[in-house]
Amino acid sequence: MSTKKMGVVQLTMLTAINMVGSGIILLPAKLAEIGTISILSWLVTAIGAFALAYCFAQCGMLSRRSGGMFGYAEYPFGTTGNFISNYTYCLSILIGNVAIAITAVGYGVGFFNLTLSPLNTCLATVLVLWLTTVANFWGSRMTGRIGGITIWGVIIPVFGLCIIGWFWFKPVLFVSAWNPHHMPTLGAISGSISITLWAFLGLESACANADAVDNPERNVPIAVLGGTFGAALIYIGSTSVIAGIVPNLQLVSSTAPFGLVFSYMFNSVVGKTIMALMCMSCIGSLLGWQFTFAQVCRSGAEAGFYPKIFTAVTRAGAPVKGMLILVLLQSALSFMTISPTLSKQFDVLLNLAVLTNLIPYVLSMAALVIMQKLVSVSAARRRVTNLITFIATTYTYYAIYNTGADALVWGGLATFFGWTLYGIISPRFEAERNRREISAVTGD
């Protein structure tokens, strides 16, 4: 079996792709539903995201356990915390990857000027999921290389827009779209928190892939902070300029907002080219997330949480059998969530993915306090880290609340079901614990 692992550049690229590639694609259109007042949500989310990134970086440096943030949760909560963190994160990726695939389909529909029925949209989504799964069969290095190419599908149009888009920027459009629904300021911020946080989901993916990278204690923090900083610059710059070029009503109804803005700036041919680039980037992001999904399940299986089939890998280090099982589950979810419109299906999946993703965040933040004590971090450094951890945790609970009642109900039920699953598998951990205690007494 190959022992080749990703380096820090590949991991940082994968982390950035996991955020930017999936987060930026529909972001301008979704934020336009709230108005340009959503820039205030960016400020709140940027503070929360950097606080989370800092905390994950500290966890990466202090932790002596494998499994990324699942190992972190084990510090205060034992094996139970590890399981719940892994389980809910798997749910989040399962749901989120379907949403990313739907986004890719949306750009494809715009590129080819197609009108798909809900069923055909679902079938196209399943096809994208299978293609990105098969592309991961060649291992983590190949995933990193492909991601290094597809990221240009975001870099070229988004950076180009941030640099030259201001020549087409009309302040009157930006101002007129400030608060089209006359929402209270706090309500407008809360209404777009899930959307802006969705854009940053992936900041922890370097931690989730910790077992697949060289020197994780050094490289994971670099990848988390570097990827988050780069994503923040891209998000704020691009969404601000696009809101001053495209009228709000047209932006809201678009399934390919970046293609639309370049059509406004130049012509339809350029717009189509941008659609193709963004679709490529979205598929590259999904490729990275599919790899992350398989890696997380493999880590859980090695810990005894899931069937051993998820631990089987090829010579390239790819858990192909596990990938096939996971893509079948994603295909089933695609059919289960068929909605009248692509946008509606995306909204449902987005809120549920954000909610389930935040549960491991809460557990990891709680673990950081204990980790600092175990490695004897200085009192001054602990005070700074604990303050930032408080900010990160407060923001996380605020984001959980704003995912909405439906997401809270279904996400809560799914999480509670995880406790039932743990009750089924827990006897094996109890038996292993008893075996270790007897061995310690007898010396065997």
TISEMI-508450 format. One record per residue (C-alpha): residue in one letter; x, y, z. Coordinates in steps of 0.05 Angstrom, whole numbers, plus 5000, padded with zeros to 4 digits. Layout:
BEGIN
aXYZ;...
This chain:
BEGIN
m500050005000;s502650694982;t504851155039;k504851784997;k501352365031;m499453085014;g504153655029;v502254315061;v501154664993;q496454124969;l492754115035;t492054875035;m489554844963;l484654294981;t482154705041;a481255324998;i477754934943;n473054614994;m470955315014;v471455744952;g469555234900;s462955064932;g461555694971;i462356224918;i458455914861;l451256114880;l453156604935;p451557264899;a444657024880;k442956754949;l445357394984;a441357814935;e435057514965;i436757895029;g439958514996;t446658844999;i445458945074;s448058225077;i455058535077;l453958625151;s453157865156;w459957815123;l462958225179;v459757785232;t461557135196;a468657365181;i469857475255;g466756805272;a470456435216;f477256715235;a475956545309;l474155835289;a480255795243;y484756025299;c481855515347;f482554955297;a489655165284;q491055125359;c487654445363;g492054205306;m498354415342;l496454165411;s492853515396;r496752855401;r490952435375;s489452235304;g482852375268;g482953135265;m477053455302;f474252775319;g480452635360;y479653325391;a472653165415;e475352555451;y479352975500;p473253215540;f467952715518;g471652065508;t469751565454;t462651825454;g464952515433;n469352225378;f463451835351;i458352395352;s463252875321;n464952395266;y457752185255;t454852885249;y460553115205;c459252535159;l451952745156;s453953445139;i458453235082;l453252745057;i448153305052;g452953855031;n455953464974;v449153364943;a448054124948;i454754244913;a452853764858;i446254134849;t450154774842;a454454474787;v448154254751;g445454954757;y451455254721;g451154694669;v443854854656;g445655584646;f451355424600;f447254974554;n440855384559;l437054784584;t430554724623;l430554094666;s424853784702;p425853634777;l427152894759;n432253064705;t435653544753;c436152984803;l439052504751;a444153014729;t446053124803;v447152374813;l451452354750;v455952904777;l456552544844;w458751904810;l463752244764;t467252594822;t467351954863;v470651554807;a475852104797;n478151994869;f479951264856;w487151464842;g488551714913;s489852354951;r495552604909;m491452574846;t485752924882;g490553484902;r493253554831;i486353584800;g484154084852;g490254514836;i487754564765;t480254664777;i481455214828;w483255664769;g475955614748;v474556054809;i481056454811;i480556714739;p473356984740;v473057184813;f479757544817;g478457844749;l471758104775;c474958374838;i480258754798;i476659004736;g469358954757;w469659624792;f469859964723;w462659724714;f460659824786;k454660294797;p453860534868;v446560684856;l445159944842;f448759734905;v444960254947;s438160104916;a439059364933;w440959505006;n434659235039;p429359094986;h424758735035;h425359275090;m427658775142;p430158985210;t437759025210;l438658455259;g433658035221;a437358155155;i443957955187;s440857335217;g437357155152;s443957105115;i448356805169;s447256095144;i448856305073;t455356655091;l457456095138;w456055585084;a461355955044;f466555815098;l464755095111;g471154725095;l475755125140;e476254495183;s477354025124;a484854045134;c483553755203;a478953225175;n484553025127;a489953045180;d491452305172;a492852405098;v498052965104;d505352985122;n507153295189;p500053475209;e502053845273;r505354375230;n501654345164;v494354315188;p494554995223;i497855315163;a492655025116;v486755235160;l488855955170;g491556055100;g485455755066;t480556165109;f484256825097;g484356715022;a477056525020;a474957145060;l478357615011;i475057284952;y468057274982;i467657995006;g470758294944;s466857904892;t459957944924;s460658694936;v462558864864;i457458404831;a451658734870;g453559394838;i453559124767;v447458674761;p440458914782;n438058564844;l431858234814;q435957914758;l441257684807;v436157354852;s433256934795;s439956714766;t442756004774;a449456234746;p450756934775;f458056984755;g456356814683;l450857344686;v455457894711;f460757764658;s455257784606;y453458484632;m460758694631;f462458414563;n457857964523;s454257304525;v460256914497;v464557144555;g458856984602;k458356284575;t465856184583;i465556404656;m459755914667;a464155344641;l469955554686;m465555614748;c462354944734;m469254634729;s471154954795;c464854694828;i466253994805;g473454064830;s470754274898;l466053684899;l471953234881;g475653474943;w469553394987;q468252694962;f475452514981;t474452845049;f467952455059;a471351785046;q477151975091;v472552165149;c468751505143;r475251125138;s477651455202;g471151285237;a471550555213;e478650495239;a476050735307;g470650195304;f464750655290;y463050395220;p463749735183;k470849525167;i469449565092;f470750315097;t478050185117;a479749785054;v484350185008;t487550074941;r494950124924;a493950864913;g491150934983;a484051054960;p478250745000;v474550554936;k469550074968;g467550595019;m466851124965;l462050684927;i457650584988;l457651325003;v455751534932;l449951054934;l447451404997;q448352074964;s444451844904;a438751624949;l438752304984;s438452644916;f432052284900;m429252394970;t430053154966;i427253284897;s424053974898;p420154404848;t426154854836;l433654784840;s434055384887;k429055094936;q432654424939;f439154784950;d436355205008;v433754585045;l440254225038;l444454835056;n441154955124;l441354225144;a448654155122;v450654775162;l447154535225;t450153845225;n457054125209;l456854585269;i456054025321;p463253795314;y465354525318;v462054585386;l465553955411;s472254175384;m471754855418;a470254515484;a476354065475;l481254635465;v480754865537;i482854165562;m488354085510;q491754725533;k492054465604;l494753785584;v500654075547;s501954625599;v500655225555;s502655875589;a497356265627;a497956865581;r497056455519;r491156085550;r487556735564;v488156955492;t486056285464;n480256205513;l477556895494;i477856715420;t474656045435;f468956395471;i467856835409;a468056225363;t463155835406;t458356415413;y458256515338;t457155765328;y450955765371;y448356385337;a449256045270;i445755415294;y439755825317;n439256175250;t439055535208;g431555545221;a426355115255;d426054565201;a433554465201;l433654455277;v428253925280;w431053455227;g438253585247;g436553455320;l432952805303;a438852575261;t443652735318;f439352375370;f439251775324;g446751785328;w446351655403;t442151045387;l447450795339;y452750905391;g448750505441;i448949925392;i456449945380;s458650165450;p459249455480;r465449325437;f468849945467;e466849725537;a469749035525;e476249335500;r476549795560;n475649205608;r481048815571;r486049385580;e484349455654;i485348715666;s491848725628;a494249305670;v492848925734;t495548245713;g501348515672;d499148095611;
